[in-house]
Amino acid sequence: MKAPYDVIVIGAGAAGMMCAIEAGKRGRRVWLVDHAEKIAEKIRISGGGRCNFTNIHASPETFLSANPHFCKSALKQYTPQDFMALVKKHGIAFHEKKLGQMFCDESAQQIIDMLLTECREAQVTLETQTSVTAVEKTTSGYTIKTTKEEQNCASLVIATGGLSIPKIGATKFGYDVARKFGLNVIKTRPGLVPLTFQSALLERCKALSGLSVDATVTCGKKSFSEGLLFTHRGLSGPSILQISSYWNEGEEIVINLSPGIDALAFFKERKQSQPKQDIQTALSHILPNRLAQSICADTEITGRLADLPERIISKLSDSVNRWSVKPGGSEGYRTAEVTLGGVDTAELSSKTMETNAHPGLYFIGEVVDVTGHLGGFNFQWAWSSGYVAGQYV
Ligand SMILES: Cc1cc2nc3c(=O)[nH]c(=O)nc-3n(C[C@H](O)[C@H](O)[C@H](O)COP(=O)(O)OP(=O)(O)OC[C@H]3O[C@@H](n4cnc5c(N)ncnc54)[C@H](O)[C@@H]3O)c2cc1C
């Protein structure tokens, strides 16, 4: 058996690499282990291949967690500006796309290469295609057994991420380790995921597949105003992905398909100025033609504005500004960008990410019950939580 490492990090994704780099810089001997052949696959496929690596508006309000205050300390210790400084140091060109979302100009691979370079400089030993078969606590730290060998360490960091996209290596390993050590795991579910529909509504979505509009989508007290996309399975696009993290099965969501325009006021004005106009023609002035057609067909409202009573015009207006739908479900972990829930933050120090009950055992990144909104927040959580753990392991 080789001399023990000071730190073993399981999971060479965003959080694990950041933690390994920071620990290595402190002179800790770090072993970074991943079962995948290609590490950091989620970084590679993120942001449409350009990696939305942070968001300058990251704040506790942009994260979901049973304890909304938990993320504050890590976000303060390592900010979006800190990560942007690292990206600049490596000469990687980037830009703000919209809403504070920072993307590489060229490729997500640049972020992976940057992290690998930092790992090398910090003398981190990286081992891929290595599955961990057992984790045990010892008198001086932890022992892990892999398919290849057995290693000891003083600090063990679990950075194996969530359950989304099993095809590229997501596993429940982190949750299993937490449970083995008696830690509470908050029920997990897919987040930032397209919503699916059944029967007539599904047929409508299919017929409109490919069409996108700017919409405001509301579930309970939470609203998001961004693009909405009709798909063959239901609804997607940024506004739907965002609301999916707040939606629970059985709940309704309310969609405003024309947030900038009060449809009732618009129709009333049209009824005065162009009474002979067909209501579908009028509607196609505020919505794409296909969508206007679909709404009129669905509500069975047709005819000249002059001939339609206010009650009917009001019903059609509600279908535009207050379209209430009940999703049948979501596309699940197969396409979800994140996993909600995870290791209960009550088990961890917000300053260091160390477990309260087991000195030397840390959880970082998506495996923890902290989930960001769409737009670079999830990577920022990975960098921040990885960074702080790296200062203490
Ligand atoms: C399609 C897609 C696009 C996304 N785009 C963005 C974006 O643009 N911006 C953003 O902020 N977020 C984005 N996300 C979310 C973001 O990728 C994750 O929140 C982030 O990668 C989590 O980092 P992590 O290090 O905790 O986990 P991961 O990056 O998932 O890393 C976990 C690592 O652990 C390894 N692992 C898993 N199980 C084991 C095991 N049993 N043994 C050993 N190793 C194991 C995996 O192989 C992986 O390398 C996207 C997610 C997806 C799926």
The ligand as an SDF file (V2000), in Angstrom:
LIG
                    3D

 53 58  0  0  0  0  0  0  0  0999 V2000
  -26.9090   19.2100  -19.6530 C   0  0  0  0  0  0  0  0  0  0  0  0
  -26.4850   20.0360  -18.4740 C   0  0  0  0  0  0  0  0  0  0  0  0
  -26.1000   21.3550  -18.6640 C   0  0  0  0  0  0  0  0  0  0  0  0
  -25.7440   22.1410  -17.5630 C   0  0  0  0  0  0  0  0  0  0  0  0
  -25.3560   23.4210  -17.7710 N   0  0  0  0  0  0  0  0  0  0  0  0
  -25.0000   24.1910  -16.7300 C   0  0  0  0  0  0  0  0  0  0  0  0
  -24.5190   25.5170  -16.9350 C   0  0  0  0  0  0  0  0  0  0  0  0
  -24.3510   25.9730  -18.0780 O   0  0  0  0  0  0  0  0  0  0  0  0
  -24.2500   26.2670  -15.8190 N   0  0  0  0  0  0  0  0  0  0  0  0
  -24.3760   25.7710  -14.5430 C   0  0  0  0  0  0  0  0  0  0  0  0
  -24.1120   26.4930  -13.5830 O   0  0  0  0  0  0  0  0  0  0  0  0
  -24.7640   24.4920  -14.3410 N   0  0  0  0  0  0  0  0  0  0  0  0
  -25.0620   23.7020  -15.3870 C   0  0  0  0  0  0  0  0  0  0  0  0
  -25.4350   22.3970  -15.1700 N   0  0  0  0  0  0  0  0  0  0  0  0
  -25.4170   21.8860  -13.7850 C   0  0  0  0  0  0  0  0  0  0  0  0
  -23.9530   21.5730  -13.4020 C   0  0  0  0  0  0  0  0  0  0  0  0
  -23.3670   20.7970  -14.4240 O   0  0  0  0  0  0  0  0  0  0  0  0
  -23.8870   20.8050  -12.0780 C   0  0  0  0  0  0  0  0  0  0  0  0
  -24.6340   21.4680  -11.0820 O   0  0  0  0  0  0  0  0  0  0  0  0
  -22.4330   20.6900  -11.6170 C   0  0  0  0  0  0  0  0  0  0  0  0
  -21.6920   19.9780  -12.5930 O   0  0  0  0  0  0  0  0  0  0  0  0
  -22.3340   19.9720  -10.2820 C   0  0  0  0  0  0  0  0  0  0  0  0
  -20.9730   19.8250   -9.9670 O   0  0  0  0  0  0  0  0  0  0  0  0
  -20.4690   18.6180   -9.0400 P   0  0  0  0  0  0  0  0  0  0  0  0
  -18.9950   18.6870   -9.0720 O   0  0  0  0  0  0  0  0  0  0  0  0
  -21.1810   18.6550   -7.7480 O   0  0  0  0  0  0  0  0  0  0  0  0
  -20.9750   17.3100   -9.7940 O   0  0  0  0  0  0  0  0  0  0  0  0
  -20.5830   16.7530  -11.2390 P   0  0  0  0  0  0  0  0  0  0  0  0
  -20.0780   17.8380  -12.1050 O   0  0  0  0  0  0  0  0  0  0  0  0
  -21.7630   15.9630  -11.6770 O   0  0  0  0  0  0  0  0  0  0  0  0
  -19.3470   15.7800  -10.9620 O   0  0  0  0  0  0  0  0  0  0  0  0
  -19.4860   14.5670  -10.2850 C   0  0  0  0  0  0  0  0  0  0  0  0
  -18.3440   13.6590  -10.6770 C   0  0  0  0  0  0  0  0  0  0  0  0
  -18.4050   12.5270   -9.8430 O   0  0  0  0  0  0  0  0  0  0  0  0
  -18.2020   11.3810  -10.6140 C   0  0  0  0  0  0  0  0  0  0  0  0
  -18.8630   10.2430   -9.9360 N   0  0  0  0  0  0  0  0  0  0  0  0
  -20.1850   10.0250   -9.7860 C   0  0  0  0  0  0  0  0  0  0  0  0
  -20.3910    8.8970   -9.1080 N   0  0  0  0  0  0  0  0  0  0  0  0
  -19.1700    8.3890   -8.8140 C   0  0  0  0  0  0  0  0  0  0  0  0
  -18.7250    7.2250   -8.1380 C   0  0  0  0  0  0  0  0  0  0  0  0
  -19.6130    6.3590   -7.6350 N   0  0  0  0  0  0  0  0  0  0  0  0
  -17.3890    7.0000   -8.0300 N   0  0  0  0  0  0  0  0  0  0  0  0
  -16.4950    7.8850   -8.5670 C   0  0  0  0  0  0  0  0  0  0  0  0
  -16.8580    8.9980   -9.2260 N   0  0  0  0  0  0  0  0  0  0  0  0
  -18.1910    9.2520   -9.3460 C   0  0  0  0  0  0  0  0  0  0  0  0
  -18.7970   11.6890  -11.9720 C   0  0  0  0  0  0  0  0  0  0  0  0
  -18.2160   10.8830  -12.9850 O   0  0  0  0  0  0  0  0  0  0  0  0
  -18.4310   13.1780  -12.1050 C   0  0  0  0  0  0  0  0  0  0  0  0
  -17.1870   13.3600  -12.7680 O   0  0  0  0  0  0  0  0  0  0  0  0
  -25.7740   21.5930  -16.2510 C   0  0  0  0  0  0  0  0  0  0  0  0
  -26.1310   20.2520  -16.0830 C   0  0  0  0  0  0  0  0  0  0  0  0
  -26.4680   19.4790  -17.1680 C   0  0  0  0  0  0  0  0  0  0  0  0
  -26.8380   18.0350  -16.9320 C   0  0  0  0  0  0  0  0  0  0  0  0
  1  2  1  0
  2  3  1  0
  2 52  2  0
  3  4  2  0
  4  5  1  0
  4 50  1  0
  5  6  2  0
  6  7  1  0
  6 13  1  0
  7  8  2  0
  7  9  1  0
  9 10  1  0
 10 11  2  0
 10 12  1  0
 12 13  2  0
 13 14  1  0
 14 15  1  0
 14 50  1  0
 15 16  1  0
 16 17  1  0
 16 18  1  0
 18 19  1  0
 18 20  1  0
 20 21  1  0
 20 22  1  0
 22 23  1  0
 23 24  1  0
 24 25  2  0
 24 26  1  0
 24 27  1  0
 27 28  1  0
 28 29  2  0
 28 30  1  0
 28 31  1  0
 31 32  1  0
 32 33  1  0
 33 34  1  0
 33 48  1  0
 34 35  1  0
 35 36  1  0
 35 46  1  0
 36 37  1  0
 36 45  1  0
 37 38  2  0
 38 39  1  0
 39 40  1  0
 39 45  2  0
 40 41  1  0
 40 42  2  0
 42 43  1  0
 43 44  2  0
 44 45  1  0
 46 47  1  0
 46 48  1  0
 48 49  1  0
 50 51  2  0
 51 52  1  0
 52 53  1  0
M  END
$$$$
